[in-house]
Amino acid sequence: MSLPTVEIDSMPTCSDCNEAKRFFQEHHIPYKDYNCEEDPKYAEEVQKLTGKQIIPTIKIDDHIFVGFSADVEVIKKPLKANA
């Protein structure tokens, strides 16, 4: 099976964002990080995509997740489907 496409909109000072990135690294899941602090266009894209300005916003293939810690078990499901 192929690896999922994982993208995360984050900020360096966000603990939930850092926890999500650490999770992906520890599980050898490649991801693309979009730093909303470095480039405000990413924050605008989060607003358009979710209607909210909450990070991390995680995209796994066709699935969108807002936040990480509270939803980690739900986030694992599309990852397992591709394993």
Number of C-alpha atoms within 10 A of each C-alpha: 6 7 14 19 15 19 19 25 22 28 19 12 9 11 15 18 23 16 14 21 22 13 14 14 12 9 9 10 15 14 17 13 16 19 17 20 14 12 10 12 13 17 23 14 15 23 14 11 12 13 10 14 15 14 21 29 24 24 19 18 14 9 10 16 17 20 18 22 14 10 11 13 9 11 21 11 12 14 16 10 11 12 10
